[in-house]
Amino acid sequence: MPPEPTTAPAKPLSAPQRALQKLGLTRDIDLALHLPLRYEDETRLTPLLSAHEGDTVHLEGIVRESRIELRPRRQLIVKLALPDDDGEPGLQGLILRFVNFYPSHQKTLAVGARVRVRGELRHGFFGREIVHPSFRAVAPGEPMAQALTPVYPTSAQLPQAYLRKAVAAGLARARLDEILPPQVLPRGVPTLREALQLLHHPTPDTGLQALQEREHPAWLRIKFEELLAQQLSQLQSQRERARLRAPALKAAPGGLVERLLAVLPFQLTGAQRRVAEEIAADLVRPQPMHRLLQGDVGSGKTVVAALAAAVAMDAGWQCALMAPTEILAEQHFRKLVQWLQPLGIETAWLTGSRKGKARAEMIDKVASGAAKLVVGTHAVIQDDVVFARLGLAVIDEQHRFGVAQRLELRRKLALEAGRGSSQPLEPHLLMMSATPIPRTLAMTYFADLDVSTLDELPPGRTPIVTRVFSADRRDPVIERVRDEVGKGSQVYWVVPLIEESEALDLRNATETHEQLSAALPGIGVGLLHGRMKPADKAAVMAEFTANRLQVLVATTVIEVGVDVPNASVMVIEHAERFGLAQLHQLRGRVGRGAVASVCVLLYTGPLSQTGRERLRAMAETTDGFEIARRDLEIRGPGEFMGARQSGDALLRFADLAQDGDLLAQAREVAPWLLDEQPAIAQAQIRRWLGGRMEFLKA
């Protein structure tokens, strides 16, 4: 028998090739769509005599001296002779200084070599110099570049020169045929190939300001294409889900929903009633609900979730409620047990810390259907958890789960849907967020979701006054804490780190706890941070809730879910280090009782422009939707959404604050393309999203 053919082992990838893969630049179209951050003008040389300190200059000269100096530190010093007015190497000189250098630098910058250099001009001890310029060897009379030189987003393992060649090759090979009908495009934009060619290699006469501000017609073409692909993907997901089947869940007259409303110790707000009716209308349909419930801190999302769960349980199905942290999950669990246990509903509690026999008992109750409601962390979706009849899943703060966890949740729901059924039924899905989403962002990132908004706070909530102080006012703040505790109030004191960091001069939680304990004798001061065991965290929270501890020093583990009505003071140290949404969430831990509440933001200067804007926004408004709008302005949509795509922003080029008209046009075009030109719609999605389509559904 002839020997079986052997497959040659794959050639290992070089460091730049691995870096390209890490950046997601695997297809020719990916490289073509990897657009420059900025440009360098190497189409002409800078006259040195007319250049000023701080200018970026582009010069050509001949190396007259190249040596290594060892003091004050090892560095490569190169003296360059520049041409005089006749074009001959004259007396004009320039020093190039390299603190980090390689043998290749010395080889290219050997005496007699002709080089072009680019960098920021400055005055050194021995005259004009450039530190760490970019440079390359050139032949006498070598023509100048005909286009501006692109500078691309990259990583340490991927040199600009390598990336430029890779992008140019990808741009040349990529299929950039016009697939969109001309009538759907914005007026006056170039073809896709022309747009990309111009953006990668703009000529010197191209308006640099229009390029850098992304207002050039070439940019409009790119941004519209991106928005259209994203809208098509979201709309397609929505339609795919509409074809799935779900259990039609209807509450019985006089059943669990009405009984729950009767035992609640408060009246629902108008917004809570409206949103509960929107959700009930979704649940009764035989298609899976996919709804986002957003509401400001303290707007009462948990009771709306309880009413939705009551509808599912009344119809004979189970409900799962999942939260990103044990503290938040336990807050939900306590409230739901308090409301539902008297009505005969058994609730299971599943978290990573619950192990052994206790966990096995809970899993048995879930599998048998004895537990109608299951509350917990991501432990709820682990493989050994099998539901008898899962009809509704409620995910709180879903954006705080990782992409992998959200995809795992979708896989788990599909698995539960198909279990023991000839016609698989998809569970309904309700997601909740206390970070209100600005309208333009909801239109883009959640185009495949129905959105319900709780825009009314329950009565009795007191307004929160926010004060901003420099860290040198810390002692008077501690005195204010002593006074408030003396009046019977409780206090949160939030710090950003657990351990000292050499890079950031921040007080750690342990040290702050010791200082406050010493400064407040006779007052119970507790400590809560993320590295504590779950049982220890729960014990500290129980002590604080029972007012046996009056001050709680904590890291951001208390950001969401903690509800202690007697706490009326929130102090946040190093507030400049927190994001705006995070500050607003922390502030929402107070103002939950009848006593007037205050939030104190202590900052350490000097403040950055972003830090100043955040603190100003916190002082000026307590409206979560206004906070979200300002947060979007400050951070941009990619960072605002967090790890929706493992750090890969959903929109790379379009700016929702500026490109509302393009977004509206893409939203209008997307349904027509899917209906009338489905092949074109699929090609557009593949071109722009490629392997990222699955992440968009997370």
N, C-alpha and C positions, 0 to 999 in steps of 0.2 A: 504494500500500500504506500502511496506517496505520502510524505510527511505533511501534516496539517500546516497550512500557512500560518505564520506567526505575525502578530501585529507589532510593529515597531513601537517602542515606548515613546509616549508623548514627550516632546522636548520641553524641559522646564521653562516656565515663563521668566523673563527678566524682571527686575524691580520696576522699571517704567511700565511694562506690560501689565504687571499685577496692579500697579497704581491706576492704570486706565480702567481695568475691570472694577476696581473699588469705587471709582467715580461713576460707574455705570456706562462707560463709553465702550460698548461691545459691538455695536452695529455701525455701519457707515453713516446712517441717518443720525445716530446718537452723536457722532463726531461732528457732523454738519450742523447740528443744533446746539453744539457747545460754543456759545457765543462769547466774545471778548468782554472783559470787565472794563477795559479802557484801551487807549491806543497811544503809541509813541510815534512821534514824527521823525522818521529817519530818511525823509525824502530830500532834506537839505541840511547843510552844515551851519552851525551857529558861529557868527563872527565873535571871537572871544573878547575883543575890545569893547563891544557893545553889550556884553552880558553882565548881569549883576549877581551879587551873592544871593543864593537861594533859587536861581533860575536852573531849570533842567536844560542842559546843553548837549549838543551832538557835534563832536569834534573829530578831526582826522590829523594824525601826526606820526612822527617817526620816533621810536624809542631810542633815547640817547644814553640812558643809564637804567640798570635794573639790578637791585641788590636787596639782600635780606638784612634787616636791622634787628637786633635783639633787645634794645632798650628804647622805651620803657617796657615794651613787650615785643615778642617776635612778630614781625610784619614785613611784607614785601613792599618796597618803595620803587616806583617806576617814574623816571623823568621823561616827559614827552616834549619833543620840539614841534611846534605848530608852524604852519606856513605863514610867511609874511604876505604883504599885499601883492607880491609878484608870484605867489604860489610856491615859493621855495622855502624849505625849512629855515626859519629865522630865529630871532632871539626870544619870541614869545614862548614861554615855557609853562608847563602844567605838571603837577605832581599827582600821580595815582597811588592811592594808599590801600593796601589789602591786609586786614588783620587775619582773615581766614583765607587761605590760598592753597593751591595744589600744584604739583609739578607741571601740570598742563598749563597753568597760568604762566609759570616762568618760561615755558617753551614758546608760547604764543607771544609773550612780551619780552622776548630776547632783544638785545641791543641790535639796532638796524631794522627791526620789524616795522612795517607800516600798519597801523591799526586805526579803527574807528571806535570811539568810546562815547558812552552816554551816561549821564548822571547829574547829581545836584552839585552845582558849583559852590564852593565856600572858601573863605580865607583861612589858610593854615599858618603855622608859625613861619614856614619858609616860602609863603606866597600862596597863589591860588592852587586849589587841589580838589580832587573828587575822591571820596571814600567809597570803595567797592562799586566802581562803575561797571556797567555791562560793556563788553568789548568783543571785537572780532578782527582777525587779520584780513587785510584787503590788498589787492594788487594796485599798482600805480594807475590812476585814471579809471578805476572801477566805477561803473555808473551807480548813481544813488538809487535807493528803493523807489518804485513808482507808486506804491500805496503805503498808507499808514501801517505801522507794525502792530498787530494785535497782541494784547496781554490777556491771557486766559486764566480763569479760575483753575487752580491746580493744587498739588500737594508737594511735600518735601521730596518724595521719591520720583517726581515727574518734572524734569526740567522744562522750562518754557520752549527751548529750541526743539526738543523731542516732541512736545505736545503740538507745536505749530506744524511740524511736518506731518504728524498723525492726523490733525484736523484737516490740513490741506488735502491729504490723500483721501480721507473720508469724504470730504466735500466733492472731490473730483469723481469718486466712484458712486456716491449715493444717487438713488433714483429720486429725482426731484421734479418729476413730471407734474403738470397741473391736473390735479384730480378734482378740485372743487369747481362747480359751475361758476362762470364769471358773475352771474347775477346775484350770488350770495356774498360776494366779497365787498369790503368797504371801498368806496369810490376813490380812484386815483392811486391805488397801491400797485407795486410792481409784482411780477411773477415771483413765486417762491424761490426759484433759482437765482433770479436777479437780486432779491432781497438778501439772501444768505451770502451771495458773492460780495455784495456791497458792505454788509456788516462785518464780514471777515477781513476784507481787503479794501477799505474805503480809500478813494483817491484824495490827494491833499485838498482839492477844492470842495470836497463834501463838507457840509456844515457840521463842524465838530460838536457844537453845542446841541444841535438837534439829535445827533447820535448819542451823546452822553446823557441827555435828558430823555432819551427813548421816544422822541416825538417825530422822528424822520418817518416818511411813508414806508420805508423798509421795516422799521420797527412795528408800525401799525399792522403790517401784513403778518409778521411773526406772532404778535400778541393775539390777533384775531384767530389765527390758526390754532394756537394753544388753547384759548378759551373755548373754541368750537369743539375741539377734541375732548376737552374735559366735560363740557355740557352733554355731548353725545354719549360719553361713557356713563355719566350719571343717569341720563334719561333711559339708556338701554338697561341699566341695572334695575331701575324702577319698573320698567315694562316686564323684564324677566320675572321679577318678584310678583307682579300682578297676575302672571300666568300660573303661579304656584297656588296650592290649595291650603287652607288653614281651617281649624275648627271654628264654626260659627258660635261665638260665646254670647249668650244672652242671659242677663240677670232675671230671676223669677220674681214676679210681683210679691211683695212682702218677704222676700228672701234675704240673703246675706247682706246685700248692699244697703237695703233699708234698715236692717237691724244694726249694721255698723254705724250708719248715720245717727241712729237713735242713741247709741252709747258714747259717741264722741263728746268730749267735755267742752266743745266749742262749736260755733256755727261756721260753715264754709263761707269763704269770701265769694263774691260774684265771679272772680276769675277762676277760682277753684271749681265752682259748679260748671262754668262754661267749658273748661278744659276736660273735666271728668266726662261731660257729655260728648265731647269730640272723640275721646278715647273709646267710650262705650259704643259710639256709632261705628268706629273702626272694627271693634271686636266682634260685632254681630255679623260682619261681612265674611264670606268664605275665602277671602284673600288675606295673606298675612299683613298685619299692621306693621308699619316701619315708621315710627313717630319719634320725634325729638321733643321732649318736654323741657323747656328752658324757663328758668325763673331766678330772680335775684336771690341772694342769700336771705334765708328766713321767709321765703314766700309760701312755703307749705307744700313742697313737692312730695314729701313722704306720704301725706294723707291721700293725695291724688293717686299715688302708686298703690296704696292700700285699697282704694276703691276699685282700681283696675283689677287687682288681684282678687278682690271679692267677686267681681263679675265672672272671672275664670273659674274660681272655686265653686261658685254657685251653679255653674254649668257642668260641674263634675270633672274639672281638669285641675292640674297642678300649676303653681306659679313659682318661678325661681327669681330671687332678687340678688344681684351680685354687685359688690362695691369694691373699690381698689385697695382699701386698707381695712384692717381688723377693727380699728376704732370706729370708722364710719359704718362698717357692716354691723357692729354691735349696737351703735346708736339706732339704726333702722330696726334691728332685731328687738330691742327693748320696747320701742314704740309699738311695733306691730303685735308683739305678744300682749302688751298691755291692752290693745284695742280688740284683738281677735280671739285671744284665749277664752275670755268670758263667753264668746259665741260658739265655743266648741271646736275651734280650728287648731289643729296641732301643727307646730312650726318646728322645722329641723334647722340646726345651726352647724354650718360646715366651714371651717377655716383651716389654714395650714398648721395651726398649733393644736388642733383637735386630732388626737391620734389614738391608736389602739382600740380598746373595747368601746369607748365612747363614740369614736368615729364609726366603727362598724355598726353600732346600734342605729346611728343616724342614717347611714347608707341603706340599711334594711328598711327603715321607715319610708325612705324616699322610694325605694324599689317596689315596696308593697302598696304604695299609695296612701299609707296611713298619715304621712306628713303631706298636707295639702300645700303648705308654703315652705320653701327652702331658702334660707338666707345665708350669705357667706361671701367669701372672697373668691379669687379664681379657682379655689378648691372645688367650687360648685361644678366646674366643667371638666374635672379630671375623669379619666377613662373609667375608673371603678364606680363612678356615680351614675346610676341608671334610674331614670324616671319611669313611673308607671304610665302617666299621661301628662306630658308637659304641654300646656296650652299657651303659656305666656312667660316671657323672660323680660325682666326689668333690669337695666344696667345703669347704675348711678355713676356719674362722672366718667363716662365711657372713654373720654379722651385721655384720661390718666392711665388707662391700661396700655401696655405695649402693643405694637402692631401684631406680633406673633400671638399674643393672648386674644386679641379681637378676632383674628382669623381662626384661632382654635375654637372660640365661642361659636362662630358661624358653622364650623365643621361639626361641633357637638350638637347644635340645634338641628342640623340636617340629619345627623345620626339618630337623634331622638325622634325626629319626624318620621323616619322610615322604619322605626322599630315595630315589628308585629303588625304591619298594616299593608293591605294590598294596594291601597292608594295612599302614599305617604302624605302626611299633613305637616306643614311647616308651622312651628309655634309663632305666635304674634310677638313683636319686639318693641319695647318701649325704652328709649334711652333718656336719661335725665342729665341736665347740666346746670350748675349754679354759676357758670360763666356765660352770661348772655352773649349771643352771637350777633354782631352787627348785620343788618339786612343784606348788604352786598356780599358779605362773607357767607351767610346762610344760602343765598342764591347760588353761590359757586361751590362751596365745599359740601353743602348738604342739599344739593339740587335733587337728590333721589329720596329725600326725607320729607314727610309732612311735619310741620313745626307748630307746636302749641306753646303759648307764652303765658306765664303767670305774671301779670303786670300790676299786681295789687298786693300789698302787704297786709297780713292779718291785723285786725284792730288791736290796740294796746301796745304795739311796738313803739318804743321811744326813739326819737331821733338821736343819732350818734354825732357828737361834736368831735372833730379831728383837729389836733394840735401838732405842729411840727416844731421840734426843738433841736438845737445842736447838742452833740453828746456831752459838752461841758455843762449842760443843765441837768445832768443825770441825778445829782444829789437832791435838788428841789423836786424832781419827779418821784424819787423814793419817799420824800416827805409826804407828797400828795397821796401816794399809795397807802402810807400809814394812816392818813386821815380817812381815806375811803373805807379801809378795813375797819377802822373804829366806828364808822357809821353802819357797819353790817354788810358791806359789799365785798365781793371777791374780785381777784385781779389775775389776768393772764400777763406773763412777761415772756415775750418770744425772742429767741436768739437764733441766728442762722446756722451756727456750727456746733458740733459736739466736741471736737478737739481743736487745739490751737493749730493754726496754719501759718507757716512762715510767710507765705505769699499774701495772705489777707490778715490784716491786723484786727481780728474779730475776737470778742470775748466768747469763750465757750460756755456751754450750758452748765457744766459742772462748777466752773469758777463763779459764774453769775449766781448759781444757787447758793454757793457758800457765802458770797458777799451779801446777798439779800437776807439770808438767814441770820448773819451777824448784825446787819443794819436794822432788822425788824425783830428784836427779841420778843418772845411771847406770842408771836404770830406764826401759824403753821405754813411753812414754805415747802411745796412739793417739787419734784423734778420728773420730767417726762421727755424721753427722746427715742429715736428710732432704733437704737441698739439694745434697748431693754427687751426682756422676754415679754411675750404677749400677756402672760399672767400678771407680771409686775406692772405693766402699763395699765391693765384693767383695774388693778388694786389702787393705783394712784388716782385714776379717774374717778373711781368709786368714792375715795376719800374726799376729793375735790367737790364732787357732785353733792355729797352729804354735808359740805361746809365744815368738815373736820380739818381741811387745809384751806387757808384763805388766799394764798398766792400760789400760782402754778407757773414755774419756770419750764418752758417747753420749746422744742424745735418745731418745725412746721408740720409735725405729725398731727397737730390740732387744727390744721388749715380747714378741713371740711368735717362736718358731721357732729362736732362737739356741741352740745346744747345744755348750758347751765344758766338758767334764767337769772340767777342771783349775781352772776359775773357782770360787772358794769364798767370795768376799766381794762383796756388792752394797751400794753406798752410793747412796742416793736423796736428792738435795738438794731442798729445798722440798717435802717429802713431803705437806704439807698441801694442795698444789695438785692432787694426783692423785686420781682416783677409787679406790675400794676395790678393785674388780676389776682395775684397771690396776696398782695396787701389788702385788697378789697375783701377777699375770702376771710382773711384773718380778722379784719375789722368786724365782719359779720358774726363773729363768735360772741360779741356783746350786743347790747340793745335788744335782748330777748325777754326782758322783764319790764316791770313798771317804772324802774328807777332810771333817771337820765344817765346816759352812758357817754364815756369819752374814750377816744383812741389817741394815744401819744406816739408820734413817730420820731424816734431819735436817730439823727444821721451824723456821720463823720465826714467832714470835708476833706479836700475840696470836692464839690459835687460836679459830676459830668452834666452835660446838657440834658441827656436822657434822664438821669437821676433827678435833676431839678424839675423836669416836666412831670415825672411820676408823682413826686411829692406835692407839686402844685395841684395836680388833678385830684389827689386824695383830699386835700384841704378844701377844694372848691365844690366837690359834689359827693353825695352818697348814692347816687343813682347808678345802679350796675350797668344799665345800657349805655349811659354816657361814659362810664369808666371803660366799657368795652370798646366804644368808638374811639376814645383817645388812645387806648392800648393798641388798637389796630393802626392808628396813625403813627405811633411811636415805633412799634416793632415791625410792622408789615405782616402780611397774612401767614407766611410760612412759619415764622416764629410764634405767632399768636396761636396757631393750631397745635403747637407742640409736636410730638412724635407721631403724627398721623401716618407718616411714611418713613419711619426709621430715620428721621432727619432730612429726608428728601422732600423739599417743599412741593406741594401739589402744583402751584403755579410758579414757574421760574422767571417768566418775563413780564406777564401782565401785572399791573398794579391796580388793585381794586379801588383805591382811593382816587385814581386818575382815569381809569379806563372803563367807567360805568357804561358809556355809550357802546363800546365794543362788546361788553358783556351782554347788554340788552339785545344787540344784534345777533350775537351767538345763540342766545336763548330762543330768539325768534326763529332762527334758521334750523336749529337742531331737530325739532319734531318733523319739519318738512323733509329734511334729508333722510331721517330714519324711515319715514313713510314712503317717500317717492324715489329715493336713490339709496337703498340700503347698502349696496356694494360700495358706493363712494363713502358712506358713513363708516363702514367697517375699515376701509383702507385708511381713512383719516385717523381713526382710533389707533390702529396698528402703528402707523407712522409716528405718531406723537407719544404714545404711551407704552407700546411694546410690552415688555415683561412687567411693567408696573401696574397693569390693569387689576390684578388681584389685590394689590395693596390699597387701591382706591376704594375697595369694598369693605375695608377693615374699619 
